């Protein structure tokens, strides 16, 4: 549910900003035993601009990683 909401939100932002961001390719989810899920977008270590970032019209870029546990 969180993954879908993030994907939809970022997709809407890309349309509003009129920037090309392929949210379906950028946003990734991985699951592991113990009901953990990891959602990532972009590189985990900052090394400058890449195509893996979510780009804003201002030139800013976004990358993140979050881990969720089902309760």
Beta strands, then each sheet from edge to edge (+ up, - down):
strand 1: 27-32
strand 2: 36-41
strand 3: 54-55
strand 4: 61-62
strand 5: 64-69
sheet 1: 1+ 2- 5+
sheet 2: 3+ 4-
end
